């Protein structure tokens, strides 16, 4: 069975996000003063062949922990859907 893993990776709260700060300052320069803090991260999709949703989640989590996310500076969330 095929599953789609949607992974969102963001800087951990409390850590400096230089890209987010730069985008936030640019928003103000564009007159978008109603926008508060900005965080810049990554969105990754993986197509996973697996026996069930739990096994697909476990594969995506291994990928995040070992390759996709820097666990010292970033947090991640995973959403699995059947494809």
Beta strands, then each sheet from edge to edge (+ up, - down):
strand 1: 2-11
strand 2: 42-49
strand 3: 74-82
sheet 1: 2+ 1- 3+
end
